[in-house]
Amino acid sequence: MSQMLSPQEISERVTSIVSEVLSLDDPPGLDLDLRKDLNADSLDLLTLFMTLEDEFGGSIPEDEVESISTVGDIIDYINGRLAAEQPES
């Protein structure tokens, strides 16, 4: 990603993507479980993570995907990854 996004912008983009991919009427809460609360199946999750990779660049390793349960987990992961990619000033 060419510009640094604020945590708020990342949160908004992630919740928008989750809503779109899972066909939700309202933005999901950050503590909602993707599988249990939002009824995402394996194809939904594959589509979701591919869309997130396209939006934020890079790839999300499979072991990381397995550790992500909630919408908040996705946001935390992306915030952490993008912060780690920023050069130190």
C-alpha positions in Angstrom: 0.0 0.0 0.0 1.5 3.3 -1.0 0.2 5.5 1.7 0.0 5.0 5.4 -3.6 4.4 6.6 -4.7 5.3 10.0 -6.1 2.5 12.3 -9.5 4.1 11.8 -9.3 3.9 8.0 -8.1 0.3 8.2 -11.0 -0.6 10.5 -13.5 1.1 8.2 -12.1 -0.7 5.1 -12.0 -4.1 6.8 -15.6 -3.8 8.1 -16.7 -2.7 4.7 -15.0 -5.6 3.0 -16.4 -8.1 5.5 -19.9 -6.7 5.0 -19.6 -6.9 1.2 -18.1 -10.4 1.0 -20.5 -11.9 3.6 -23.5 -9.9 2.3 -24.3 -8.3 5.6 -26.9 -5.5 5.9 -25.0 -3.7 8.7 -21.3 -3.3 9.5 -20.2 -6.2 11.7 -19.1 -5.7 15.3 -15.4 -6.2 16.0 -16.0 -9.0 18.4 -18.2 -11.1 16.1 -16.7 -14.5 15.2 -16.5 -14.9 11.4 -17.5 -18.5 11.5 -19.9 -18.8 14.4 -21.6 -15.3 14.5 -21.4 -14.4 10.8 -21.8 -17.9 9.4 -18.8 -17.7 7.1 -18.0 -21.0 5.4 -14.6 -21.9 3.9 -15.4 -20.3 0.5 -16.5 -17.1 2.2 -13.3 -17.0 4.2 -11.2 -17.7 1.1 -12.9 -14.9 -0.8 -12.6 -12.6 2.3 -8.9 -13.1 2.7 -8.2 -12.8 -1.0 -10.1 -9.5 -1.1 -8.2 -8.3 2.0 -4.9 -9.2 0.3 -5.9 -7.3 -2.8 -6.9 -4.3 -0.7 -3.9 -4.1 1.6 -1.2 -5.8 -0.5 0.8 -8.8 0.4 -0.5 -12.2 1.4 -1.8 -13.6 4.7 -0.1 -16.9 5.5 -2.4 -19.9 6.1 -1.3 -20.3 9.7 -2.2 -16.6 10.3 -5.6 -17.1 8.7 -6.3 -20.0 11.1 -5.6 -17.8 14.1 -8.0 -15.1 12.9 -11.4 -15.6 14.4 -13.1 -12.2 14.7 -13.4 -9.0 12.7 -11.2 -7.3 15.3 -8.5 -10.0 14.8 -8.4 -9.1 11.1 -8.0 -5.4 11.9 -5.3 -6.1 14.5 -3.4 -8.3 12.0 -3.5 -5.8 9.2 -2.5 -2.9 11.5 0.4 -4.9 12.8 1.6 -6.0 9.4 1.3 -2.5 7.9 3.1 -1.0 10.9 5.9 -3.6 10.6 6.3 -2.7 6.9 6.8 1.0 7.5 10.5 2.1 7.5 11.7 3.5 10.8 12.3 7.2 10.8 
